Amino acid sequence: MRLSRYFLPVLKETPKEAEIISHQLMLRAGMVRQQAAGSYSWLPLGLKVLNKIVRIIEEEQNRSGAIQLLMPTLQSADLWRESGRYDAYGKEMLRIKDRHERDMLYGPTNEEMITDIFRGFVRSYKDLPLNLYHVQWKFRDEVRPRFGTMRSREFLMKDAYSFDLDEASAVKAYYRMFVAYLRTFHRMGLTAIPMRADTGPIGGNLSHEFIILAETGESAVFCHADLLDKPIPAIDTDFCGDLEPIFQDWTSLYAATEEMVDMPAFEADVPEHKRLSARGIEVGHIFYFGTKYSEPMKATVTGPDGKDVTVHMGSYGIGPSRLVPAVIEASHDEAGIVWPVSVAPFEAVVINLKVGDSASDSACEELYARLESEGIDVAYDDRDQGAGGKFATADLIGIPYQLIVGPRGLKEGMAEIKHRKSGERETLPIGDAVNRLKTLIIPQRRDAV
Amino acid sequence: MRLSRYFLPVLKETPKEAEIISHQLMLRAGMVRQQAAGSYSWLPLGLKVLNKIVRIIEEEQNRSGAIQLLMPTLQSADLWRESGRYDAYGKEMLRIKDRHERDMLYGPTNEEMITDIFRGFVRSYKDLPLNLYHVQWKFRDEVRPRFGTMRSREFLMKDAYSFDLDEASAVKAYYRMFVAYLRTFHRMGLTAIPMRADTGPIGGNLSHEFIILAETGESAVFCHADLLDKPIPAIDTDFCGDLEPIFQDWTSLYAATEEMVDMPAFEADVPEHKRLSARGIEVGHIFYFGTKYSEPMKATVTGPDGKDVTVHMGSYGIGPSRLVPAVIEASHDEAGIVWPVSVAPFEAVVINLKVGDSASDSACEELYARLESEGIDVAYDDRDQGAGGKFATADLIGIPYQLIVGPRGLKEGMAEIKHRKSGERETLPIGDAVNRLKTLIIPQRRDAV
């Protein structure tokens, strides 16, 4: 993408309304624009990151055996009356009347609708286990939306729903999502720790939150420091196999948010030098809730003995529109965002130090074309601007590698690569630049982990 | 994808509520499920087709120079009061009050919001031309939604918006979209004809509908038969170059829908043997409307002479959730859907005629694995069912190529490929099957056209 033809409205000033660093940086980097309270447009740079995050989530959901579909944003109130949640849900649910005065609502979650789909089609235990997920916009009418897309009213969510014949199978489904979530966050460059959680309005009796550590996190967390170094389940993990050992391994060490922490237990369980208290951001939440929805909504299958069995369910949420700021909270410096390659809007940017200089222009054009043809997601800063502004923009928007080309270096046949994260700079023959960038980038890609 | 683990709820009976063939087939093939009047869930098979259609649209939008962003589904009523459309739009607009009694609406289109984004960031004529698009769910509260996703209330739309300094540049932007649309529909296997159209509530003075021909189309169309054979602009079309000749070439021949047709003019313009009257479905609509929104909403830039100039705009819509049934209307037979490879949910299906037979199972597993590793989007029908049901399902859901493997053929080392469209069958050595499928499929892919 040539930046001269792109839509990248970076801001010089930090907007006053933004309280947290991710919100400030997303506005400054031209990633989002507020349209109403808690409602954002995703500008081109922000949308690219959001889409890369969604792709990682989808790949790991598919790998675990979940199947993607898509439910509409608006739902009929009748389904929610069946489960008893229509009146219970409170003012966060956006209630709507259509032109025929029918009660509808903008879905804040989809347990009812997916249960309705299930009971409409699935008849036999032979069709289980089944895990269906979608990635769709949802709406929760928070009294005071804040922190940009970290807590917006209209937000994107991946929500999966598992259906099993009994509790034992349902817990296996829970383990599959547990492992998929560990891999998902790891591939975005995040350190995510599963913590036993309250089930809240979703209900049920087994639940974990996935919390990523970030100095600017919203809540305090208390955990065993070894959780930071635990190996992540590998890409060839057999999701049809026994995942309980992985689950036990991860949950045997103490980890709790401030809402759930029992300080005496924390201190008893964890040796003092291993006690980690830090700040965290919730980025995922998984629930097993048995027959809470299948019972009132009569979602049953015929069991092996010919009798009807009410299915056991779980639900599993990740918020991609919240993960974008969460990654920024976990990875930034004074100059701006520091994207991991796996979710960066561009993997590299070619910076032309002197647009209009024919040697610079032709060298940059050639590098840009070669990087594109090698499949690198590359931007080309071909704007007629000073070098200082270009460096500041590249740093601010967090592109992992800057390939800097100008007349002075070109005279010697040299270019420079700046590593955004470490600040390291390397000068190298211009003919080596493409291969060098490939060597740096490809091992860090989302499909490489 | 193994069909034994997929969610593919095909129906044996044609649902009574479905009036048109595409709606019947989408329900029978397990592509969608109705959730409320005019509201559908996209089941896994349907979502795969929808996503492939969206990808083609995005690729052609990007190729033409348009830049993707994403606006929220809900909008503030205030923006629509600025343009004067809040009161004018009528009952099709779904009006909503949030918990603070603020007036909101579910966006039926986005001229106002994109104009607001534009005026918030763009200051200079140097930033033009600019074309911003998104693909987002929209809602129009039709009195009587019908025909499945062909005319649903919640529907997916790609809408692009162009901004230019003057009418001459705006018309060039219009030509770029005109050409992009010709390529877009062609890549989905559709014959789309641009027809001069009424501008309706969007307003403006230059507008074309893109109508695809289908026997079951909703409206009559009248055009010059040579439009069917016109060459489509090639993949290397220079969108920075002069596209007017292409526009003139396509619009010089008579073409009109029944609402716009002038029969005496049709008969005067078109020699009798070239007069085509057929049925058509509208799948895209483009508008140039000048300063209709930029004027009241004060979207201006500083011109070359330092004075403020009100920008000229156009908007350009395609409905992907409408295109899915439109492709089916244009391509089906008595046995079911006949997908073009470019949008087929799977490019091929391996049909195991005798699950449980060790020779069949191992041959199928190997073929399935090899096709996957060759990058073919392949399904494997490994369900423990009779051959008749498998053939019927493969035909119904319209997979372009069926690779049929069973014990009898295997004894001779042979398999069979059935071409869904022509009904042709070829028997070939099993070792040749993967290469033969690649030879058939790859040239028909969406990126090959």
Interface residues (C-beta under 8 A of the other chain):
Chain A: R5 Y6 F7 P9 G30 R33 Q35 A36 A37 S39 Y40 S41 W42 L43 P44 G46 L47 L50 G65 I67 Q68 L69 L70 M71 P72 T73 L74 Q75 S76 K91 E92 L94 I96 D98 R99 R102 M104 Y106 M113 D116 I117 G120 F121 V122 L130 L132 W137 F139 D141 V143 R153 E154
Chain B: R5 Y6 F7 P9 G30 R33 Q35 A36 A37 S39 Y40 S41 W42 L43 P44 L47 L50 G65 I67 Q68 L69 L70 M71 P72 T73 L74 Q75 S76 K91 E92 L94 I96 D98 R99 R102 M104 Y106 M113 D116 I117 G120 F121 V122 L130 L132 W137 F139 D141 V143 R153 E154
